[in-house]
Amino acid sequence: MMGATAPTDAEKAELVQVHGARHNAPGGGLMVHEDAAKSRSTVTQEFIANQTPGVNPMQLIALLPGVNTTSVDPLGLNGGNMTLRGLNSSQIGFTLEGFPINDIGSYAVYPQEIVDSENLRSINVEQGSADLDSPHISASGGSVNMYLLDPKDRFGGHIDGTYGSYNARRIFGRLDTGKIGNTNLKGYMSFSAADEKSWRGPGSQKKLHGETKWVNEWGNGNRISLAIVGNQSNSVLFPSMSLANWQKYGVHYAYQSKWDPKNPSANYYKLHQNPFTNIYASAPSTFHLTDNLTLTETPYFWYGNGNGGGAYSESLTSQQYGSQSLSASIGQYNASNTKSLLVYNPSNTQTYRPGAVTKLTLHTGINRLMVGYWFEYSKQIQTSPYSLVNMSTGEPYDVYGNGVNMVLSNGQTAQYRDTLTQTRIHTMFIDDSLSLLNNKLTIEAGLKYAIVMRNGHNFLPDTSTGPYINGSWNEPLPAVSIRYKLNNQIQLFASSTTNFRIPMNTSLYDAGTYTSGTGYSTKANPNMKPEISISEEAGVRYQGDLINSTLTYFHYNFTNRLYSQTVVQANGSYYSQSINGGGSHADGVDFEIGTRPILYHIRPYVSAEYIDARTDSNVAASSSGDYVFSKGKFAPQTPKFQVGFHLDYDDGHLFSGFGLKYVDKQYATFNNDTSIPSYVTMDVHAGYRFKDFSFLKNPILRLNIQNITNKQYLGFVNGTAANGKAATGVFGSKLSAGSTTYYVAAPFFVGGSASVDF
């Protein structure tokens, strides 16, 4: 139940083979020997190094059991989406080097911002529950933990470059200092730049990324490390679409590529950019205070600033600021010379997030006792000003909305939303592990107690909750597990854990446009209860010299399950809001098997999942006060079957691989009346490692092909609706058809790469 940041012995055994003569990790690097008393799957550097350089972490774990990922562009520069056992990424805790990656307000994950794949040591996926010491308030599902490579002992470096479809270009370079002088201090610095034209519609995705890691080790396992990640990106968003638009336009549904000053359109692509800058810093360190007592300290800092752009036609003659009808002006435009105007309206978010996880671990013979404390204080500022568009070019004067803004007659700047959220987290945890029968039997039990306080300030007037909103949640979260080794190859395990997710900060606030009599278009729901999950697992592992395999049965039960629901308004516009979907439960089986090299250097890997996930409550309809008949129906966003397959060949010089993923259909509504069909995607790669030449080490040429059949498909349900077709509610109301939107998955892509070490 405890996390780790230094390489495990199993990972070290795999890592030494990546650039050496042996390449024999199980399943081509998709498995390691595992001792956790719960389900956990790991992708190692050996697999990562063979994929398209620079793809994001969600793309790298796509073949693992229970994982369903979708990228909207080949290199993953525009983000991605993911579910794990039917739970979406806002319910999954993501960490890098021990610090949290999920957005503190919405719990969203932006995988394109996290890490360069060349620096990844491993990614492990915990399908059922996060570790007890994981710093999350949203991991009601499982967790994904990423770890960076350690710096090398000797001076050197790595360079690679990629060119591919859609004029995709990327360069990466890393420089290792080696041990500095007579000390054990060592570090590396890396930089990458990527550029990819949009495959669907106009525009491009651009990314600049830098990372550094420093490590100093001494004595018996004492270690101080520092990792800093910086990212700056600017992408043109791909629009999600309704099912009707998919059926009508297919992949050709996109933002407009040309600007017409005489007929300005909010769908012009330069009004839908996604600029973002973020900096992550973490210093996971370990100190052996005595022979039996260890202190682990992980301070971190998270900074982010960016938005998703948007544009609307706004009336200046009757612009409302709360219940007040006020005329407005914006630059040279005012109520006397125009009745409506196209304005740029980005959803800005700026986050400051320091925190620290502190753990003390006492080893006394067969017992290990761990106590710890996680503290975090975050400040998140979210604004959405209406700002002027350059009517000659169609571009915003400033992509952050800091140009000429709409000013009301009372001198205030008009905003779609304007909030400040401060979140304080105090979490105490204790874990005790007992090892018996010469380490054949391990029994572990722990308790986490989380106290989360949100203090919100909504600067919009006339809100239903008033300007100040406070929320507080206290949750005890017990966990227990047992593992028994029948012999050196076979082990049995079982676990039961409790996890939670508090409501998103957006549920605290009214926002949007104001209409007399109905108020704001997005309404606050500050009294929502936290989402609670109880997860049980039982499984068996076989880990031999040739074959690794795991079979796991799992069950989870949710109360107060929080969903994102699309609400359609009378004027045809829509927005998403967090709703309480009541209870749900699921039963399922995960399986994976992989081998070390068998005949002709071949290493196969297979993963599979079956899940039966059901909604336990009737869910409120989006367009009335009634409910849909959702009780007992299959949970949305959840494929019943998934199968992953990977076949790897590696003789030390020539290497190749074939990957396949089957994903069953996914319902888009609680009523099960709308769904996206099942699909199969296939990827291949091949390359050659040349002999060292002078100071150039391990030169490699590689070809990667994604989605080789150019399958065009909807890969992800972007929010769920109560019903997708007209229906009769529980109380007899006639319910109009709801609406949800979908993301189109990335197309065929071929990329060639060259890399060398020195």
N, C-alpha and C positions, 0 to 999 in steps of 0.2 A: 504493500500500500504506500510505499515511499518512493519518491522520485529520485532521479540521479542526473548529474551533469557531466561528471568525468566518464570516460569510456569504461564500459564493463569488460570483464575478461573475455566474454564471448565476442563482443564487438572488436576488441583488440585482435583476436584471432582472425577475424574476417578482414580487418583493415590492412594487415600486413600483406595480403595477397592481391590487393587491387592493382598495384603497379609492378608486382613481381612476376615470377614465372608461373605461379599457381593461381588459378582462378576457379575455386571450387566451393564457394559459399553455397549453402542449400538454396535451390530454386533460382540460381543466378543472382543471389543477393536479396531475395524477397523473404528470407527467413533467417533467424538465428536460434541458437539454443536458448530456451526460455525457462525461467524458474518461478515466474509470478503465479500467485494463487488466483488468477483470473485470466480472462482472455486478453491477449496482447499480441500484436503482429508488428514486425519490424522490417523496414526497408533500409538496406545498408548502402554504403558508398559504391560497392561493386555494381549494383543495379543502377544507381543514380548516374554514375559516370558514363553509362552507355546510352542514356536518353538524350533527347535534344537539349543542348546546353541552354540553361537559363529558364527552363520551364518551371512553373511554380509548384510548391509542395503538394497542393491538391492533385495536380496531374500525376505526381510521382507515386501516390498511394492508391491510385485508381483500381489496381488489381487485387487489393487486400480484401478479405471477407467482410461483408457488411458495408463496404464503402461504395457510394454512388456519387461520382463527380462529373461535372460538366464544365467545360471551358467554352467561352464564346469566341475565342480567337486562338490560333495554333500555339503561339508562344506563351499564352496565359498572361499577357500584359494588360488585359482589360478585366482581370479578375476571374472569378469562377464561383461555382456553387457546389454544395456538397450535402449529402445526407449520410448518416451512419445508423444502420438498423432503423431507417425511416425517420430519424431525428435530424433536423436541419442544423446548419453550422452555427446558428445562434444558440443552440443547446449543447454544443460541443466545445470544450475548453481547449484552446490552442496556446502552447507555450513555446518560446525559443530561449534556450539557455536558462530555463527556469523562471522566466517572467511572462506575464500574460500578454497575449496578442489581441484578443477580442476587444472590440470597441466597448468602452465602459458604459455607454448609454444604450446602444442598440444590440450589443454583443455580436455585431456583424464581423466577418473576417474578410480581409482584403489580401488574398494570397500573393498577389503580384508585388506587394510591398515588403515582404518579410525577409527574404534571404536569396542569395545567388546559389544555385544548385551545386556549383563547383566547391563551395565551402561547407556543404552539408555532410556531417559524419553519418547521421542516421535520422530516421523518422520512425517513431513507434506510435501505433494506434491502439488505444485501449477502448475496445468496442463497448464495454458495459459501464465503466465508471472511471472517473479521474482518481488519481492517487489522493490519499488523505491530506497530504501537504501541498496539493496543487492550489495555486492562487486564483481561484475562480468563484464568481457568484452567478455563473450561467451554465455550468456544466451539469445539467440535469441528465444529459446523455453521457457519452464517453469523452475521451480527450485525445488530442494529437500533440505529441511532444517532439520538438526538433532540437538537434544538437549540432553545433559547429565542430569542424575539424580543429584539433589542436595545432598550434604552430609546430614546424619541424625543428629538429635539433641543429640542422645545418643550413647555411645560407643557400637560397635557391628561389625558384619561382615557377609559375605556370602561366601559359598564355594560350588562349583559344579564340577562334573566330568562326562565325557561322553566317551562311547566306542561304536564303530559301525563298519559297513561294511568297507572293505578295510583297516582293522587294524587302523581305525580312533580313535585317542585318544586325549582328551583335558581336561585340568584342568583349573579352574579359582578360584581366591580368591580375596576378597575385604575386607579391614579393614577400618571402620569408626571411627574417633577419638572422635566423639561427640563434644559438645561445650567445648572448652579448658578453664579451670579455670572459672573465672567470666566474660569471654568475650563471644561474639557471633561468634567468629572464630571457624569454623569447617571444616573438610576435610575428604577425603578418598584417599586411595591408592589401586590399584588393579594390578593384574598380571595374565597373561594367557599363556599357552603353548599348541600348537596343532601340531599334526603330522598325516598325512594321506597318505597312499600309493596311487600311481596313479592307477586309475581304467582302464585307457586306455594306455597301454604301460608301460615302466619301470619308476623307480624313485619315488619320493614322494614330498609332500608339507609340509614344516615346517614353523612355525611361533611363535615368541616370542613377546608379546605385553604387554605394561604397560600404565596405566593411573592414573592421580591424579587430583582432583578438590578441590579447597578451596574457601570458601565463608565467607564473613563477612558482616552482615547487621546491620544497626542501624537507629535510628530516623524514619522519615516518608518515608520509601521506599528507603533509601540509601543502596547501595549494591556494594561491590567489590568482584569479583570472578577471579579465575585463574584456567585454565584447561591446562594440558600438556599431550600429547599423544606421546608415543614412540613405534615404530614398527620395527622389524627386521625379514625378511622372506627370504626364499630361496626355490624356487619351480622349478621343472622340467616342462617346458612349454608343453602344449598340442598343437600339430600342427594343424593349420587350414588346410582345404583340398578343393580341387576342386570338382565339382559335379561328374566328371568322377571317381575320386578316392573314393568318397563316394559310388558310385554305384558298384565299383569293390571290395572295401575292407570293407566298412561299418565302424563300430566302431573299427575295427582291424588296421586301418591306424594309425601308431604311429612311434615314433623314435625307432631306433635300440637299443636292450638291450645288445648286446654283441659287444666287440671291437676285431677286427682282425688286428694286427699290419702289416700283409702282405697285407692287402687290406683296408686301412683306409678309413672311410666314414664320410662325414660331417653330416650324419643323426644320429650319435651316441648321445644318450640322454644326456650325461654329457657335451656336447657342446651346449646344449640348456637350460641352467639354467636361473633363473630370481632372482638374489640376489637384495635385496633392503633394505635400512635403511631410515627411515624418522622420523622426530620429528615435531609435531605441538604444538604451544603454543598460547593461547588466553586469554585475560583478559577483558571480557565484564563487564562493570561497569556502575552504574547509580547513579547520584548525584542530589538531589533536591536542587537546588540553592536558590529558593524562593518557596512560595506556588504555583506559577504558572509556574515556569521555571525549566526545567529538562535538565541535561546534560547526554548524554550517550556516553561512550568512549569505543571502542573495538580495542585495539592494538593487533597485532598478529605477529607471526614469523613462517615461513614454511621452513623446510630444508628437502631435499631428495637427496639420492645418490644411484643409482642402474643401472641395465641394463637388456636387453633381449639378451641372448647369441645367437651366430650363428657361422657357420664355412664355409669356402670356400676353394677350391683348387686354389692357386695363382701361376702364373708363375714368377719365380725369374729372368729369363733371360731378360724379357722385361717389368718388372714392371714400369708402368708410374706414374709419379707425375706431373699431369697436362699434358702439351704438351711434356714434356721431357721424353724420353725413358731412364730409368736408371736401371742398374742392382741393385740387392738388396741382403742382407744377413740377416739371422735370426738365431742366435745362431751358431751352427756348420754347418748350411746349407748356401750355397751361389750358385751363378750362375754356378760355375765350377763343382759342384757335384750333382746338381739336376735342372731339368727344371720346375718342379711344386711341390708344397708342400701344405699339408692341414694346414690351419692356423685358429686360433680362432679369431673371429671378433665381439666382443660385442658392442652394441650401448649404450654407457655410457651417463647418464644424471646426472648432479649435479646442484641442485637448491638452491639458497638463496633468501628468499622472505619475507622481513618485510613490514608491512603496518599498517594502522589504519583507522577506520571509526569513525568520530566524528559527533554527532547530538545534536542540541539544540531544545527543544520542548516547545512552549509557549501555555498554556491553558488559555483562557480568555472567560469564560462563555460558549457559544455554539460553539466557534471556537477553533481549534487546528492548530497551525502553526509550521511546522518543517523545519529546514534548516540544511544542513550537508555537509560534505566534506570527500571524501575517497582518500587517497594517498597510493600508493604502489610503491616500487622500487625493482625490481627483477634482479637477475643475474643468467643466465643459461648457463652452460658449457656442450657442447655435443661433444663427441669424439668417435672414433671407430677405435682403433688401430688393426693392424694385429699382433697377438702374437703367440708364439710357443706352440704347443700341445705336451704333453708327449706321444711319440709314443709307449711306452710300455703299458700305461694304457688307452690312449685316452682322458685323462682329460686335461683341460687347466692348465698351471702352476699357473695361477691366474684368478679367475672368473671375475675380473674387467679389465682384459687385461693388468695388470701391471707387467707381467712376462717379458720374453725376446721378444722384439718387432722387427718387420721388419724394418731394417735401410737401406736407399738408399745410393747410392755411394756418394751422396753429404752430407751425415751425418744426413739427416733429417729422422724422424720417419714417415713411411707411415701410412696414415689414410684414412678410407672410408669417414668420415666426421670429421670436426674439426672447431667448431664454438663457438662464445661467443655472447649471446644475452642479452642485457640490456633493460628492459621494465619499463617505467615510466608512471604511471597512475594518472591523476588528474581528479576527478569527483566531481562536485558540484550538489547538488539537493535541491529542495524546494518542500514542499507539504503542502497544506492547506485543512483542513476538516471542514465542517460546519454541525452541528447537529440541526435539526429543528423538530417541532411537537413532543416535548417531546421524542426526540431520535428515533422517528419512521422513519424519513428521514435523511439520511446522504449523503452529496455530497462532493466529494473529487477530487482535481485536483493537479497535480504536474508536475515538469519538472526536468529531469536529463540532465546535459551537461557533456559529457565524452571527455577527451583529452588523447589519448594514443600515446606514442612515443616509437618506437623500434629502438635501435642502434645495428646493427649487425656487426660482424667481422668474415669473412670466411678466415681461415688460409690456405686453399688449394690454389694452384697457378692456374693462367690462367683461372679464373672463368669468366663467361659472364658478371657479374655485378661488377667485381673488388673486392678488399678485404673488403671494407666498404660499408654497405648498411643501409640506414636510411628510416624508414617509420613513417608516422604520420597520425592519424585519429581523426577527431573532429566530434562528433555526438550529436545533441540535441534529447532528447528522452522524449516526452510528455506522460502523462497518465491521464486518467479521469475515475471516477467510481461513481456509485450511488446505494444506497441500501434503500429499503423501507419495513418497517414491517407492514404488514396488521393487524397482531395481535401478540400475544406472540408465536404463532406456525409457522406462515407463513411469509416469507420474499421474496421479489423480488430483484434481483441485475442485474447490467449491468456494463461493463467496456470496455475501449479501451486503449491499451497500445502499445508503440513502443519500440522494443528491437533491439540489434545488436550483432554481433560477428565479431571481426576483424580476418583477415587471420592468420593461424597458422604460427609460426616463421619459420618452415621448408620451407615455400614458398619463403623465402628470399634467399635461398642458393642453389648453385650447390653442388652436392655430388655424391658419388659413384665411379665407375670405369670410366676412361677416355679413349676415343677412338679418334684417329686422324680423323678430319673431322666432327665429330658429337659432340665432347665434352663430358661432364659428363652424366652419365646415368640418373641421376635425375637433372632436370633443374629448376633453380630459376624462380619464377614468382612474382617479388616484387611489381608489380603495381596492384595487385588484390584489388578490392573494398571490403569494409566490407559487410557482410550479414545483411540485414535489414528486420525485420519482424514487421508487424502490426497485432495485435490480438484483436478481438472483442469477447465478451462473453455476454450472457444474460441467466438468470436462475431463478429458484424458489426453495426454500427450505421449507420443512416441518419438524419441530423439536418439537415433542410432548413428552409426558411422556413415551410412549411406542415405537414410531416409529420415526426414523430419515430418511430423504430422500432428494436427490438433483437431479434436472434435469437441464442440462446446454446445450444450443446451443452455438457452437463456430465457428468462421471463422478466418483463418489467411492467410496472403498474404506475400510472400517473394520476395524480389528482390536480385539479386546477391547471390543466394543460393550456399553455399560452400559445396561441396561433396568430399569424398575421393574416388578416382577412381583407379582401378587396371590397370596398363599399362603393356602390354606384349611386351617384346623385341624380336628381331630376334633370339637370342640364346636360347629362351625359358624361360629365367628368367623373373621375374616381380617385380614391386615395386608399392607402392601407392603414389599418389600425390593429392594435393588439387586442385580442379578445380571449375570454376564458372559454376554452372548448370543453370544459368539464373533465371527466375521467377518460382514460384509455388504458388498454393493456395489450401486451403482445407476448407471443411464444414463438420461439424459433430455434434454428440450429445453424451454427457456423462450422465450416470445415476448411482446412487447408493442408496441403501436402506438397513437399518439395524434396528433391534429391540433390546430392552431390553428383559429380560427373559419372554417368553410366556409359553406355556404348558411344564411342566416337565423340567424347567430350560433351555430350548432351546432358542438360539439366532441365527437366520439366518442373513446372509448378502449376497447381490447380487450387482455386478457392471457390467456395460456393456458400450460398445462404438461402435458407427458406425461412420466411417470417409470416406469421398470421397476426396482424395488428388490427385491433378493433376499437372503435369509438364507443364509450360507455354512456354517453349522454346525447340528448337531442340539442343541437346547436342553434343559437339564435340566427334567424335569417337577417340578411343585410338590409332589406328594404321594408321591413315591417316589424311589429312587436311580437310576431309569431316565431315558431321554431320549425326546423325541418326534421324529418324522421331519420336522424343519423345514428341513433342508438343501435349498436350491433353491426354497423356497416364498417367496411374496410377503411383504415386510416388513410387520409390523403398523403401525397408525396412519398409513398412507401411502395417500392417494388416487392412483390411477393417472392420472386426468385431472382437471384443474381449468380452469375458464373464468371470467374476469371480464369484465364489460361495463359501461361507464358512458357515458351520453349527457347532455351538458351544454348548456344554453341560457343565454345571458347577453347582454342588449343594453345593459347598464349600469344599468338600473333593474329590469326584470323578469328574474328568473333562476329556473331549475328544473333538475332532474336526475333521472335514473333509473339505478339500479344493480342489477346482477344478478350472482349468483355460483352457479356449478354446482360441486359437489364430488362426486367419485365415491365408491363404497363404500370403507370402511376396515375391514381385518381387525382383530380384537381379540385374536387368538391367533397364536402362531408356527406352529401346525398348520393355519391357514387354515380352521378349521371353525366359526368364529363371526365375524360381521361386522355393522356397521351399514350400512344402505343409503345410496345416493346421495341427494342433496337439491339443491333449487334455492331460493334466497331472493332476494327483491326488495325494494328500498327506493326511495322517491321523496322529493324535497324541492322546495319552491317558495317564492319570496319576492319582496319588492319593496323597492328602495332609494328612499327619498323624498329630495327636495331638502333641502339644509341649511335649518334654521330658527333664526335668531338664532345663539346660541352652540352650539346642538345640531347636530352634524355627522353625516352619514351615518346617519340613522335607518332601521332595517330591521325589517320584519316577516317572519317565516319560519315555514313549516310543514314538519315532518319526519315521515315515516311509515316505520317499520321493519317488515320482514317483512310486507308488505302482504297476503299470502294467508293469514296466520296459520298458517304451516306448523309443525306440531308434530313435532319430530324429535330424535333423539339426535345431538348434534353432535360429541362427543369421547369417545374411549376413554381412561378414567382408569386408566392402568396396563394392562399386558398379561399374559396367562396363556399357559402353554405349550400347553394344549389346553382348549377349551371344552366338549367332549363326551368321553364315555368312549372310550378308545383303547387300542391295544396299543403298548407302547414298543419301542425299538430292541432291547432285550435280552429282549423277550417278556413283560414285566410288564403286567398289566392296570392301566391308568391310569384312575383315577376322573376325572370331569369337573372341570375347574378352574373358576375363577370370576374374572371381572373386573367392573368397574363402569363406568358411563357418566354423562356429564353431559347434561342436557336443555338445549337451546338456548332463547334468549329468544323470546318470542311477539310478536304484533302490538303495535305501539306507535305512538301519534300524539302529537306534542308541538308546541306553539306557542311561539315565542320572539319577543321584542322586544329590540332593542339600539340603542344610540346612543353616539356619541363626543362629546367636548367638548374 
